Amino acid sequence: MFASSRAGRIRPSSSILSTERRRLHYAIDSECNSSGFPPIIRLMNLFRLFPILLLLILIFVGIKLLYRSRATAMRALATRWGFQYTKGDPKIWYLPKGHIPQPTSFRLRGYPVNTISRMWNVIEGEKNGIRVLVVDTTMGVGRGQGGKGVYSTLIAARTDKNPFADKGPKEKIAHSNGWTALYRIRFWQVPWTLSIQRIEEHLTSLQI
């Protein structure tokens, strides 16, 4: 079992050393099989995933803040004009899902305004006795009627005559069912396509 060295010391034989090595290897293999990876490797994997998890959290929080800031601005706009505001929920980007307000008597026909699938930040009121509506929407452009589609902000007046004297080159007009609507669709997908300033410019210049 033991072998003598030249200095007279007793040292373990090679067979004992081999047995100890096998026991050590068995212990490491058992740890790997039970958990998949040794503790130090699992800890390193967690550290590698942390930046990705942090990035996903920041993206989610940023999106929620984006929607919240828009809702606050739209509510303030409605207050300035004496209109009624309904927040609703966009039901996209995994935000809280709730009711989708559908303004009464507001129905548009013709592509793409007939593909509106969601509405939120709904502002309703009257100017000079004419009903006015401002809303953030998604339209099913390019995805068939009722698809999730793309973002679009829409301003509508219940009149057959076009009241939008200040129409921009990228803004479109739709006439349908006694309503005239101005909207914009753009390539870069932000949850609105008309800024608060632009909406107020249209409301001020409405020829009704």
Backbone as JSON Lines, residues from 0, in Angstrom:
{"i":0,"aa":"M","n":[0.82,-1.2,0.0],"ca":[0.0,0.0,0.0],"c":[0.85,1.25,0.0]}
{"i":1,"aa":"F","n":[1.92,1.26,0.68],"ca":[2.78,2.43,0.77],"c":[4.15,2.08,0.23]}
{"i":2,"aa":"A","n":[4.82,3.05,-0.32],"ca":[6.17,2.86,-0.84],"c":[7.1,3.81,-0.12]}
{"i":3,"aa":"S","n":[8.37,3.35,0.1],"ca":[9.35,4.18,0.8],"c":[10.11,5.01,-0.19]}
{"i":4,"aa":"S","n":[10.33,6.27,0.13],"ca":[11.12,7.16,-0.71],"c":[12.57,7.04,-0.33]}
{"i":5,"aa":"R","n":[13.46,7.71,-1.1],"ca":[14.89,7.66,-0.79],"c":[15.19,8.33,0.53]}
{"i":6,"aa":"A","n":[14.4,9.31,0.93],"ca":[14.65,10.02,2.19],"c":[14.08,9.25,3.36]}
{"i":7,"aa":"G","n":[13.49,8.13,3.12],"ca":[12.97,7.32,4.21],"c":[11.54,7.62,4.54]}
{"i":8,"aa":"R","n":[10.91,8.53,3.8],"ca":[9.52,8.84,4.06],"c":[8.63,7.82,3.38]}
{"i":9,"aa":"I","n":[7.45,7.66,3.98],"ca":[6.47,6.75,3.4],"c":[5.48,7.56,2.57]}
{"i":10,"aa":"R","n":[5.25,7.13,1.36],"ca":[4.31,7.83,0.49],"c":[3.28,6.85,-0.04]}
{"i":11,"aa":"P","n":[2.07,7.36,-0.38],"ca":[1.03,6.47,-0.89],"c":[1.46,5.85,-2.21]}
{"i":12,"aa":"S","n":[1.01,4.63,-2.41],"ca":[1.31,3.96,-3.67],"c":[0.49,4.56,-4.8]}
{"i":13,"aa":"S","n":[0.85,4.23,-6.02],"ca":[0.16,4.76,-7.2],"c":[-1.28,4.28,-7.26]}
{"i":14,"aa":"S","n":[-1.56,3.08,-6.73],"ca":[-2.93,2.57,-6.77],"c":[-3.86,3.41,-5.9]}
{"i":15,"aa":"I","n":[-3.36,3.86,-4.73],"ca":[-4.18,4.71,-3.85],"c":[-4.43,6.05,-4.51]}
{"i":16,"aa":"L","n":[-3.4,6.63,-5.15],"ca":[-3.57,7.91,-5.83],"c":[-4.58,7.79,-6.95]}
{"i":17,"aa":"S","n":[-4.54,6.68,-7.68],"ca":[-5.5,6.49,-8.77],"c":[-6.92,6.4,-8.23]}
{"i":18,"aa":"T","n":[-7.08,5.72,-7.09],"ca":[-8.41,5.6,-6.48],"c":[-8.95,6.97,-6.06]}
{"i":19,"aa":"E","n":[-8.11,7.8,-5.48],"ca":[-8.52,9.13,-5.05],"c":[-8.91,10.0,-6.24]}
{"i":20,"aa":"R","n":[-8.14,9.87,-7.31],"ca":[-8.47,10.64,-8.51],"c":[-9.83,10.22,-9.06]}
{"i":21,"aa":"R","n":[-10.09,8.92,-9.05],"ca":[-11.38,8.44,-9.55],"c":[-12.53,8.96,-8.7]}
{"i":22,"aa":"R","n":[-12.32,8.99,-7.37],"ca":[-13.36,9.51,-6.48],"c":[-13.64,10.99,-6.74]}
{"i":23,"aa":"L","n":[-12.56,11.75,-6.96],"ca":[-12.71,13.17,-7.25],"c":[-13.45,13.38,-8.57]}
{"i":24,"aa":"H","n":[-13.08,12.63,-9.57],"ca":[-13.76,12.75,-10.87],"c":[-15.22,12.35,-10.76]}
{"i":25,"aa":"Y","n":[-15.5,11.33,-9.93],"ca":[-16.88,10.87,-9.75],"c":[-17.71,11.97,-9.08]}
{"i":26,"aa":"A","n":[-17.11,12.64,-8.09],"ca":[-17.83,13.71,-7.39],"c":[-18.16,14.86,-8.35]}
{"i":27,"aa":"I","n":[-17.2,15.21,-9.21],"ca":[-17.44,16.3,-10.18],"c":[-18.49,15.89,-11.19]}
{"i":28,"aa":"D","n":[-18.4,14.63,-11.68],"ca":[-19.39,14.15,-12.64],"c":[-20.78,14.12,-12.04]}
{"i":29,"aa":"S","n":[-20.88,13.75,-10.75],"ca":[-22.19,13.7,-10.09],"c":[-22.79,15.08,-9.99]}
{"i":30,"aa":"E","n":[-21.96,16.07,-9.69],"ca":[-22.45,17.45,-9.61],"c":[-22.92,17.94,-10.96]}
{"i":31,"aa":"C","n":[-22.17,17.61,-12.01],"ca":[-22.57,18.04,-13.35],"c":[-23.86,17.37,-13.79]}
{"i":32,"aa":"N","n":[-24.01,16.08,-13.47],"ca":[-25.21,15.37,-13.89],"c":[-26.44,15.82,-13.14]}
{"i":33,"aa":"S","n":[-26.29,16.18,-11.87],"ca":[-27.46,16.58,-11.07],"c":[-27.95,17.97,-11.41]}
{"i":34,"aa":"S","n":[-27.07,18.89,-11.8],"ca":[-27.48,20.28,-12.04],"c":[-27.26,20.71,-13.48]}
{"i":35,"aa":"G","n":[-26.62,19.88,-14.27],"ca":[-26.36,20.27,-15.64],"c":[-25.0,20.9,-15.79]}
{"i":36,"aa":"F","n":[-24.63,21.79,-14.86],"ca":[-23.34,22.46,-14.89],"c":[-22.81,22.59,-13.46]}
{"i":37,"aa":"P","n":[-21.51,22.65,-13.27],"ca":[-20.97,22.94,-11.94],"c":[-21.44,24.32,-11.47]}
{"i":38,"aa":"P","n":[-21.48,24.55,-10.15],"ca":[-21.99,25.83,-9.62],"c":[-21.31,27.05,-10.21]}
{"i":39,"aa":"I","n":[-20.02,27.0,-10.4],"ca":[-19.32,28.18,-10.91],"c":[-19.74,28.49,-12.33]}
{"i":40,"aa":"I","n":[-20.0,27.42,-13.14],"ca":[-20.42,27.64,-14.53],"c":[-21.83,28.2,-14.57]}
{"i":41,"aa":"R","n":[-22.72,27.67,-13.69],"ca":[-24.08,28.2,-13.64],"c":[-24.08,29.67,-13.25]}
{"i":42,"aa":"L","n":[-23.22,30.02,-12.29],"ca":[-23.13,31.42,-11.87],"c":[-22.64,32.3,-13.01]}
{"i":43,"aa":"M","n":[-21.68,31.81,-13.76],"ca":[-21.17,32.59,-14.9],"c":[-22.24,32.77,-15.97]}
{"i":44,"aa":"N","n":[-23.05,31.71,-16.18],"ca":[-24.14,31.82,-17.16],"c":[-25.17,32.87,-16.74]}
{"i":45,"aa":"L","n":[-25.45,32.92,-15.43],"ca":[-26.39,33.93,-14.93],"c":[-25.85,35.34,-15.17]}
{"i":46,"aa":"F","n":[-24.56,35.52,-14.95],"ca":[-23.96,36.83,-15.19],"c":[-24.01,37.2,-16.66]}
{"i":47,"aa":"R","n":[-23.88,36.2,-17.54],"ca":[-23.97,36.48,-18.98],"c":[-25.39,36.89,-19.37]}
{"i":48,"aa":"L","n":[-26.39,36.3,-18.74],"ca":[-27.78,36.61,-19.06],"c":[-28.25,37.92,-18.45]}
{"i":49,"aa":"F","n":[-27.6,38.39,-17.42],"ca":[-28.07,39.59,-16.72],"c":[-28.18,40.81,-17.63]}
{"i":50,"aa":"P","n":[-27.17,41.12,-18.46],"ca":[-27.33,42.29,-19.36],"c":[-28.51,42.17,-20.3]}
{"i":51,"aa":"I","n":[-28.78,40.94,-20.78],"ca":[-29.92,40.74,-21.69],"c":[-31.23,40.98,-20.95]}
{"i":52,"aa":"L","n":[-31.35,40.42,-19.74],"ca":[-32.55,40.64,-18.94],"c":[-32.74,42.11,-18.61]}
{"i":53,"aa":"L","n":[-31.66,42.78,-18.27],"ca":[-31.73,44.21,-17.96],"c":[-32.19,45.01,-19.17]}
{"i":54,"aa":"L","n":[-31.67,44.66,-20.35],"ca":[-32.06,45.35,-21.57],"c":[-33.55,45.16,-21.86]}
{"i":55,"aa":"L","n":[-34.06,43.94,-21.69],"ca":[-35.48,43.67,-21.92],"c":[-36.36,44.45,-20.95]}
{"i":56,"aa":"I","n":[-35.93,44.54,-19.71],"ca":[-36.69,45.31,-18.71],"c":[-36.72,46.78,-19.08]}
{"i":57,"aa":"L","n":[-35.57,47.31,-19.49],"ca":[-35.5,48.73,-19.87],"c":[-36.37,49.02,-21.08]}
{"i":58,"aa":"I","n":[-36.38,48.1,-22.05],"ca":[-37.23,48.28,-23.23],"c":[-38.7,48.3,-22.83]}
{"i":59,"aa":"F","n":[-39.1,47.36,-21.99],"ca":[-40.5,47.27,-21.56],"c":[-40.91,48.53,-20.8]}
{"i":60,"aa":"V","n":[-40.06,48.97,-19.86],"ca":[-40.36,50.18,-19.1],"c":[-40.4,51.4,-20.01]}
{"i":61,"aa":"G","n":[-39.48,51.47,-20.98],"ca":[-39.46,52.6,-21.91],"c":[-40.73,52.67,-22.74]}
{"i":62,"aa":"I","n":[-41.23,51.52,-23.19],"ca":[-42.46,51.5,-23.99],"c":[-43.64,51.97,-23.15]}
{"i":63,"aa":"K","n":[-43.71,51.5,-21.9],"ca":[-44.82,51.91,-21.04],"c":[-44.78,53.41,-20.78]}
{"i":64,"aa":"L","n":[-43.57,53.94,-20.56],"ca":[-43.45,55.38,-20.34],"c":[-43.84,56.16,-21.59]}
{"i":65,"aa":"L","n":[-43.54,55.61,-22.76],"ca":[-43.9,56.26,-24.02],"c":[-45.41,56.39,-24.14]}
{"i":66,"aa":"Y","n":[-46.12,55.29,-23.88],"ca":[-47.58,55.32,-23.93],"c":[-48.14,56.26,-22.87]}
{"i":67,"aa":"R","n":[-47.55,56.24,-21.69],"ca":[-48.07,57.07,-20.6],"c":[-47.9,58.55,-20.92]}
{"i":68,"aa":"S","n":[-46.74,58.92,-21.48],"ca":[-46.52,60.33,-21.8],"c":[-47.49,60.8,-22.88]}
{"i":69,"aa":"R","n":[-47.77,59.92,-23.86],"ca":[-48.73,60.27,-24.91],"c":[-50.13,60.44,-24.31]}
{"i":70,"aa":"A","n":[-50.52,59.53,-23.41],"ca":[-51.83,59.62,-22.78],"c":[-51.97,60.92,-21.98]}
{"i":71,"aa":"T","n":[-50.92,61.3,-21.27],"ca":[-50.95,62.54,-20.5],"c":[-51.11,63.75,-21.41]}
{"i":72,"aa":"A","n":[-50.37,63.75,-22.52],"ca":[-50.45,64.87,-23.46],"c":[-51.82,64.95,-24.13]}
{"i":73,"aa":"M","n":[-52.4,63.81,-24.49],"ca":[-53.71,63.8,-25.12],"c":[-54.8,64.23,-24.14]}
{"i":74,"aa":"R","n":[-54.67,63.83,-22.89],"ca":[-55.64,64.26,-21.88],"c":[-55.58,65.78,-21.69]}
{"i":75,"aa":"A","n":[-54.35,66.31,-21.65],"ca":[-54.2,67.76,-21.51],"c":[-54.78,68.49,-22.73]}
{"i":76,"aa":"L","n":[-54.59,67.92,-23.91],"ca":[-55.16,68.52,-25.13],"c":[-56.69,68.57,-25.04]}
{"i":77,"aa":"A","n":[-57.29,67.48,-24.62],"ca":[-58.75,67.44,-24.49],"c":[-59.23,68.48,-23.48]}
{"i":78,"aa":"T","n":[-58.51,68.63,-22.39],"ca":[-58.89,69.62,-21.37],"c":[-58.83,71.03,-21.92]}
{"i":79,"aa":"R","n":[-57.78,71.35,-22.69],"ca":[-57.64,72.69,-23.25],"c":[-58.79,73.03,-24.19]}
{"i":80,"aa":"W","n":[-59.28,72.04,-24.9],"ca":[-60.34,72.29,-25.88],"c":[-61.74,72.02,-25.33]}
{"i":81,"aa":"G","n":[-61.8,71.59,-24.09],"ca":[-63.09,71.3,-23.5],"c":[-63.74,70.05,-24.06]}
{"i":82,"aa":"F","n":[-62.91,69.11,-24.52],"ca":[-63.4,67.87,-25.1],"c":[-63.37,66.75,-24.06]}
{"i":83,"aa":"Q","n":[-63.98,65.64,-24.4],"ca":[-64.0,64.47,-23.54],"c":[-62.87,63.53,-23.93]}
{"i":84,"aa":"Y","n":[-62.19,62.98,-22.93],"ca":[-61.05,62.09,-23.18],"c":[-61.33,60.71,-22.6]}
{"i":85,"aa":"T","n":[-61.03,59.68,-23.39],"ca":[-61.1,58.29,-22.93],"c":[-59.78,57.62,-23.26]}
{"i":86,"aa":"K","n":[-59.13,57.08,-22.25],"ca":[-57.79,56.54,-22.47],"c":[-57.82,55.24,-23.26]}
{"i":87,"aa":"G","n":[-58.52,54.23,-22.75],"ca":[-58.48,52.92,-23.4],"c":[-57.12,52.28,-23.22]}
{"i":88,"aa":"D","n":[-56.93,51.15,-23.84],"ca":[-55.65,50.45,-23.81],"c":[-55.3,49.98,-25.21]}
{"i":89,"aa":"P","n":[-54.08,50.21,-25.67],"ca":[-53.71,49.81,-27.02],"c":[-53.65,48.31,-27.22]}
{"i":90,"aa":"K","n":[-53.49,47.54,-26.15],"ca":[-53.47,46.08,-26.23],"c":[-52.36,45.57,-27.14]}
{"i":91,"aa":"I","n":[-51.23,46.27,-27.12],"ca":[-50.09,45.83,-27.9],"c":[-48.84,45.98,-27.05]}
{"i":92,"aa":"W","n":[-47.76,45.38,-27.5],"ca":[-46.5,45.42,-26.77],"c":[-46.65,44.86,-25.36]}
{"i":93,"aa":"Y","n":[-47.61,43.95,-25.17],"ca":[-47.81,43.29,-23.89],"c":[-48.17,44.25,-22.77]}
{"i":94,"aa":"L","n":[-48.77,45.39,-23.13],"ca":[-49.25,46.31,-22.11],"c":[-50.57,45.79,-21.55]}
{"i":95,"aa":"P","n":[-51.02,46.33,-20.41],"ca":[-52.28,45.85,-19.83],"c":[-53.42,45.89,-20.83]}
{"i":96,"aa":"K","n":[-54.17,44.82,-20.87],"ca":[-55.25,44.7,-21.84],"c":[-56.57,45.13,-21.2]}
{"i":97,"aa":"G","n":[-57.31,45.97,-21.85],"ca":[-58.59,46.43,-21.33],"c":[-59.55,46.71,-22.46]}
{"i":98,"aa":"H","n":[-60.57,47.47,-22.16],"ca":[-61.58,47.76,-23.17],"c":[-61.0,48.65,-24.26]}
{"i":99,"aa":"I","n":[-61.59,48.57,-25.42],"ca":[-61.18,49.41,-26.55],"c":[-62.36,50.32,-26.87]}
{"i":100,"aa":"P","n":[-62.29,51.59,-26.53],"ca":[-63.44,52.46,-26.74],"c":[-63.77,52.64,-28.21]}
{"i":101,"aa":"Q","n":[-64.99,52.49,-28.56],"ca":[-65.46,52.72,-29.92],"c":[-66.46,53.87,-29.9]}
{"i":102,"aa":"P","n":[-66.06,55.04,-30.38],"ca":[-66.98,56.18,-30.37],"c":[-68.28,55.87,-31.09]}
{"i":103,"aa":"T","n":[-69.38,56.24,-30.48],"ca":[-70.68,55.96,-31.1],"c":[-70.81,56.75,-32.39]}
{"i":104,"aa":"S","n":[-71.5,56.15,-33.35],"ca":[-71.82,56.72,-34.67],"c":[-70.58,56.92,-35.54]}
{"i":105,"aa":"F","n":[-69.41,56.49,-35.08],"ca":[-68.2,56.67,-35.9],"c":[-67.9,55.38,-36.65]}
{"i":106,"aa":"R","n":[-68.19,55.37,-37.91],"ca":[-67.89,54.22,-38.75],"c":[-67.36,54.73,-40.09]}
{"i":107,"aa":"L","n":[-66.21,54.24,-40.47],"ca":[-65.61,54.65,-41.74],"c":[-65.57,53.47,-42.69]}
{"i":108,"aa":"R","n":[-65.78,53.76,-43.96],"ca":[-65.69,52.74,-45.0],"c":[-64.58,53.12,-45.97]}
{"i":109,"aa":"G","n":[-64.05,52.1,-46.62],"ca":[-62.98,52.35,-47.58],"c":[-61.62,52.09,-46.96]}
{"i":110,"aa":"Y","n":[-60.76,51.51,-47.78],"ca":[-59.41,51.14,-47.34],"c":[-58.52,52.39,-47.27]}
{"i":111,"aa":"P","n":[-57.68,52.54,-46.22],"ca":[-57.44,51.6,-45.12],"c":[-58.21,51.93,-43.83]}
{"i":112,"aa":"V","n":[-59.01,53.02,-43.84],"ca":[-59.66,53.43,-42.59],"c":[-60.68,52.4,-42.11]}
{"i":113,"aa":"N","n":[-61.12,51.52,-43.0],"ca":[-62.06,50.49,-42.57],"c":[-61.36,49.31,-41.9]}
{"i":114,"aa":"T","n":[-60.03,49.37,-41.82],"ca":[-59.27,48.29,-41.19],"c":[-58.81,48.66,-39.78]}
{"i":115,"aa":"I","n":[-59.35,49.73,-39.21],"ca":[-58.98,50.11,-37.85],"c":[-59.31,48.96,-36.9]}
{"i":116,"aa":"S","n":[-58.31,48.49,-36.19],"ca":[-58.51,47.34,-35.31],"c":[-58.47,47.73,-33.83]}
{"i":117,"aa":"R","n":[-57.79,48.81,-33.49],"ca":[-57.71,49.24,-32.1],"c":[-57.75,50.76,-32.03]}
{"i":118,"aa":"M","n":[-58.34,51.24,-30.93],"ca":[-58.39,52.69,-30.68],"c":[-58.02,52.96,-29.22]}
{"i":119,"aa":"W","n":[-57.27,54.02,-28.99],"ca":[-56.99,54.47,-27.63],"c":[-56.71,55.96,-27.69]}
{"i":120,"aa":"N","n":[-56.63,56.59,-26.52],"ca":[-56.48,58.06,-26.45],"c":[-57.56,58.73,-27.31]}
{"i":121,"aa":"V","n":[-58.8,58.4,-27.03],"ca":[-59.92,58.91,-27.81],"c":[-60.37,60.27,-27.25]}
{"i":122,"aa":"I","n":[-60.39,61.28,-28.12],"ca":[-60.85,62.62,-27.77],"c":[-62.09,62.92,-28.61]}
{"i":123,"aa":"E","n":[-63.19,63.29,-27.94],"ca":[-64.44,63.61,-28.62],"c":[-64.95,64.97,-28.15]}
{"i":124,"aa":"G","n":[-65.48,65.72,-29.09],"ca":[-66.05,67.02,-28.73],"c":[-66.74,67.66,-29.92]}
{"i":125,"aa":"E","n":[-67.07,68.93,-29.79],"ca":[-67.73,69.67,-30.86],"c":[-67.05,71.02,-31.07]}
{"i":126,"aa":"K","n":[-67.0,71.4,-32.33],"ca":[-66.51,72.74,-32.69],"c":[-67.5,73.34,-33.67]}
{"i":127,"aa":"N","n":[-68.05,74.46,-33.28],"ca":[-69.08,75.15,-34.09],"c":[-70.24,74.2,-34.42]}
{"i":128,"aa":"G","n":[-70.59,73.36,-33.45],"ca":[-71.71,72.45,-33.63],"c":[-71.42,71.2,-34.42]}
{"i":129,"aa":"I","n":[-70.17,71.03,-34.87],"ca":[-69.78,69.86,-35.65],"c":[-68.99,68.91,-34.75]}
{"i":130,"aa":"R","n":[-69.35,67.63,-34.78],"ca":[-68.67,66.64,-33.95],"c":[-67.25,66.4,-34.46]}
{"i":131,"aa":"V","n":[-66.3,66.37,-33.52],"ca":[-64.88,66.2,-33.86],"c":[-64.33,65.03,-33.05]}
{"i":132,"aa":"L","n":[-63.48,64.26,-33.68],"ca":[-62.87,63.1,-33.03],"c":[-61.38,63.07,-33.32]}
{"i":133,"aa":"V","n":[-60.59,62.8,-32.28],"ca":[-59.14,62.58,-32.43],"c":[-58.81,61.26,-31.74]}
{"i":134,"aa":"V","n":[-58.06,60.4,-32.4],"ca":[-57.81,59.08,-31.83],"c":[-56.5,58.49,-32.35]}
{"i":135,"aa":"D","n":[-55.8,57.78,-31.5],"ca":[-54.65,56.96,-31.92],"c":[-55.18,55.57,-32.25]}
{"i":136,"aa":"T","n":[-54.71,55.01,-33.35],"ca":[-55.25,53.73,-33.81],"c":[-54.16,52.83,-34.36]}
{"i":137,"aa":"T","n":[-54.53,51.6,-34.61],"ca":[-53.76,50.73,-35.5],"c":[-54.67,50.34,-36.65]}
{"i":138,"aa":"M","n":[-54.11,50.36,-37.84],"ca":[-54.84,49.98,-39.05],"c":[-54.21,48.74,-39.65]}
{"i":139,"aa":"G","n":[-55.06,47.91,-40.25],"ca":[-54.57,46.66,-40.83],"c":[-53.99,46.83,-42.21]}
{"i":140,"aa":"V","n":[-53.19,47.84,-42.4],"ca":[-52.62,48.11,-43.72],"c":[-51.66,47.0,-44.1]}
{"i":141,"aa":"G","n":[-51.91,46.39,-45.26],"ca":[-51.01,45.35,-45.76],"c":[-51.19,44.01,-45.1]}
{"i":142,"aa":"R","n":[-52.12,43.88,-44.14],"ca":[-52.3,42.61,-43.45],"c":[-53.75,42.13,-43.5]}
{"i":143,"aa":"G","n":[-54.51,42.73,-44.36],"ca":[-55.9,42.31,-44.46],"c":[-56.76,43.04,-43.46]}
{"i":144,"aa":"Q","n":[-58.02,43.06,-43.69],"ca":[-58.94,43.76,-42.82],"c":[-58.93,43.14,-41.43]}
{"i":145,"aa":"G","n":[-58.83,44.0,-40.43],"ca":[-58.84,43.54,-39.04],"c":[-57.47,43.16,-38.52]}
{"i":146,"aa":"G","n":[-56.41,43.25,-39.33],"ca":[-55.09,42.92,-38.86],"c":[-54.55,43.98,-37.91]}
{"i":147,"aa":"K","n":[-53.47,43.64,-37.21],"ca":[-52.9,44.59,-36.26],"c":[-52.31,45.78,-36.99]}
{"i":148,"aa":"G","n":[-51.63,45.52,-38.1],"ca":[-51.2,46.59,-38.97],"c":[-50.24,47.59,-38.38]}
{"i":149,"aa":"V","n":[-50.44,48.87,-38.72],"ca":[-49.52,49.94,-38.39],"c":[-50.23,51.02,-37.59]}
{"i":150,"aa":"Y","n":[-49.42,51.82,-36.91],"ca":[-49.97,52.93,-36.13],"c":[-50.46,54.05,-37.04]}
{"i":151,"aa":"S","n":[-51.49,54.74,-36.57],"ca":[-51.97,55.91,-37.28],"c":[-52.78,56.77,-36.32]}
{"i":152,"aa":"T","n":[-52.52,58.08,-36.35],"ca":[-53.35,59.03,-35.61],"c":[-54.35,59.63,-36.59]}
{"i":153,"aa":"L","n":[-55.58,59.76,-36.13],"ca":[-56.68,60.16,-37.01],"c":[-57.46,61.31,-36.4]}
{"i":154,"aa":"I","n":[-57.76,62.32,-37.22],"ca":[-58.63,63.43,-36.82],"c":[-59.83,63.4,-37.76]}
{"i":155,"aa":"A","n":[-61.03,63.38,-37.19],"ca":[-62.23,63.28,-38.02],"c":[-63.26,64.33,-37.6]}
{"i":156,"aa":"A","n":[-64.0,64.83,-38.59],"ca":[-65.1,65.76,-38.36],"c":[-66.33,65.2,-39.05]}
{"i":157,"aa":"R","n":[-67.48,65.32,-38.39],"ca":[-68.7,64.75,-38.97],"c":[-69.31,65.74,-39.97]}
{"i":158,"aa":"T","n":[-68.71,65.72,-41.14],"ca":[-69.15,66.58,-42.22],"c":[-68.7,65.96,-43.54]}
{"i":159,"aa":"D","n":[-69.47,66.15,-44.58],"ca":[-69.09,65.64,-45.9],"c":[-68.08,66.55,-46.59]}
{"i":160,"aa":"K","n":[-68.01,67.79,-46.15],"ca":[-67.08,68.75,-46.74],"c":[-65.72,68.62,-46.07]}
{"i":161,"aa":"N","n":[-64.67,68.72,-46.87],"ca":[-63.32,68.62,-46.31],"c":[-62.99,69.87,-45.49]}
{"i":162,"aa":"P","n":[-62.84,69.73,-44.15],"ca":[-62.58,70.91,-43.33],"c":[-61.09,71.15,-43.07]}
{"i":163,"aa":"F","n":[-60.23,70.3,-43.62],"ca":[-58.8,70.37,-43.3],"c":[-58.07,71.22,-44.33]}
{"i":164,"aa":"A","n":[-57.97,72.51,-44.04],"ca":[-57.33,73.44,-44.97],"c":[-55.81,73.34,-44.9]}
{"i":165,"aa":"D","n":[-55.3,72.8,-43.83],"ca":[-53.85,72.78,-43.61],"c":[-53.29,71.37,-43.79]}
{"i":166,"aa":"K","n":[-53.8,70.63,-44.73],"ca":[-53.35,69.26,-44.95],"c":[-51.91,69.22,-45.43]}
{"i":167,"aa":"G","n":[-51.1,68.39,-44.81],"ca":[-49.71,68.25,-45.21],"c":[-49.55,67.27,-46.34]}
{"i":168,"aa":"P","n":[-48.37,67.23,-46.98],"ca":[-48.15,66.36,-48.14],"c":[-48.18,64.87,-47.79]}
{"i":169,"aa":"K","n":[-47.89,64.51,-46.54],"ca":[-47.89,63.11,-46.15],"c":[-49.17,62.71,-45.42]}
{"i":170,"aa":"E","n":[-50.11,63.62,-45.33],"ca":[-51.38,63.34,-44.66],"c":[-52.44,63.02,-45.71]}
{"i":171,"aa":"K","n":[-53.33,62.11,-45.36],"ca":[-54.34,61.65,-46.31],"c":[-55.74,61.98,-45.79]}
{"i":172,"aa":"I","n":[-56.68,62.06,-46.71],"ca":[-58.08,62.38,-46.4],"c":[-58.96,61.2,-46.8]}
{"i":173,"aa":"A","n":[-59.92,60.88,-45.96],"ca":[-60.9,59.84,-46.26],"c":[-62.3,60.38,-45.97]}
{"i":174,"aa":"H","n":[-63.23,60.17,-46.91],"ca":[-64.63,60.57,-46.74],"c":[-65.46,59.29,-46.62]}
{"i":175,"aa":"S","n":[-66.29,59.2,-45.6],"ca":[-67.1,57.99,-45.45],"c":[-68.2,58.19,-44.43]}
{"i":176,"aa":"N","n":[-69.4,57.76,-44.79],"ca":[-70.51,57.67,-43.84],"c":[-70.76,58.99,-43.1]}
{"i":177,"aa":"G","n":[-70.63,60.09,-43.81],"ca":[-70.88,61.39,-43.2],"c":[-69.73,61.96,-42.42]}
{"i":178,"aa":"W","n":[-68.57,61.3,-42.45],"ca":[-67.37,61.77,-41.76],"c":[-66.28,62.09,-42.79]}
{"i":179,"aa":"T","n":[-65.45,63.07,-42.43],"ca":[-64.23,63.35,-43.19],"c":[-63.07,63.21,-42.21]}
{"i":180,"aa":"A","n":[-62.11,62.35,-42.54],"ca":[-61.01,62.06,-41.63],"c":[-59.67,62.38,-42.27]}
{"i":181,"aa":"L","n":[-58.78,62.92,-41.48],"ca":[-57.39,63.13,-41.88],"c":[-56.54,62.19,-41.06]}
{"i":182,"aa":"Y","n":[-55.61,61.49,-41.7],"ca":[-54.75,60.55,-40.99],"c":[-53.39,60.51,-41.66]}
{"i":183,"aa":"R","n":[-52.47,59.9,-40.96],"ca":[-51.12,59.74,-41.5],"c":[-50.59,58.36,-41.13]}
{"i":184,"aa":"I","n":[-49.95,57.72,-42.08],"ca":[-49.25,56.45,-41.85],"c":[-47.79,56.67,-42.24]}
{"i":185,"aa":"R","n":[-46.88,56.26,-41.38],"ca":[-45.47,56.46,-41.71],"c":[-44.67,55.18,-41.49]}
{"i":186,"aa":"F","n":[-43.51,55.16,-42.05],"ca":[-42.67,53.95,-42.02],"c":[-42.18,53.66,-40.6]}
{"i":187,"aa":"W","n":[-41.66,54.69,-39.92],"ca":[-41.14,54.49,-38.57],"c":[-42.3,54.31,-37.61]}
{"i":188,"aa":"Q","n":[-42.32,53.16,-36.93],"ca":[-43.46,52.8,-36.09],"c":[-43.31,53.34,-34.67]}
{"i":189,"aa":"V","n":[-44.0,54.46,-34.43],"ca":[-44.16,55.05,-33.1],"c":[-45.65,55.03,-32.83]}
{"i":190,"aa":"P","n":[-46.1,54.89,-31.56],"ca":[-47.54,54.73,-31.29],"c":[-48.43,55.9,-31.67]}
{"i":191,"aa":"W","n":[-47.92,56.88,-32.36],"ca":[-48.76,57.95,-32.9],"c":[-48.07,58.52,-34.14]}
{"i":192,"aa":"T","n":[-48.86,59.12,-35.02],"ca":[-48.28,59.66,-36.25],"c":[-48.53,61.15,-36.42]}
{"i":193,"aa":"L","n":[-49.27,61.74,-35.49],"ca":[-49.47,63.19,-35.47],"c":[-49.12,63.7,-34.07]}
{"i":194,"aa":"S","n":[-48.23,64.67,-34.0],"ca":[-47.85,65.21,-32.7],"c":[-48.99,66.04,-32.12]}
{"i":195,"aa":"I","n":[-48.9,66.36,-30.84],"ca":[-49.9,67.19,-30.19],"c":[-49.97,68.56,-30.86]}
{"i":196,"aa":"Q","n":[-48.81,69.11,-31.18],"ca":[-48.78,70.41,-31.85],"c":[-49.49,70.35,-33.2]}
{"i":197,"aa":"R","n":[-49.25,69.28,-33.95],"ca":[-49.88,69.16,-35.26],"c":[-51.39,68.98,-35.13]}
{"i":198,"aa":"I","n":[-51.83,68.22,-34.15],"ca":[-53.27,68.05,-33.92],"c":[-53.92,69.39,-33.6]}
{"i":199,"aa":"E","n":[-53.28,70.17,-32.75],"ca":[-53.85,71.49,-32.39],"c":[-53.88,72.42,-33.59]}
{"i":200,"aa":"E","n":[-52.88,72.33,-34.44],"ca":[-52.91,73.15,-35.67],"c":[-54.12,72.81,-36.53]}
{"i":201,"aa":"H","n":[-54.42,71.52,-36.66],"ca":[-55.6,71.1,-37.44],"c":[-56.89,71.53,-36.77]}
{"i":202,"aa":"L","n":[-56.97,71.37,-35.45],"ca":[-58.19,71.77,-34.76],"c":[-58.43,73.27,-34.87]}
{"i":203,"aa":"T","n":[-57.36,74.04,-34.83],"ca":[-57.5,75.49,-34.93],"c":[-57.94,75.92,-36.31]}
{"i":204,"aa":"S","n":[-57.44,75.22,-37.34],"ca":[-57.72,75.64,-38.72],"c":[-58.93,74.93,-39.34]}
{"i":205,"aa":"L","n":[-59.63,74.12,-38.56],"ca":[-60.8,73.43,-39.11],"c":[-61.81,74.43,-39.67]}
{"i":206,"aa":"Q","n":[-62.22,74.22,-40.89],"ca":[-63.17,75.11,-41.55],"c":[-64.59,74.53,-41.44]}
{"i":207,"aa":"I","n":[-65.13,74.69,-40.25],"ca":[-66.49,74.19,-40.01],"c":[-67.29,75.26,-39.25]}
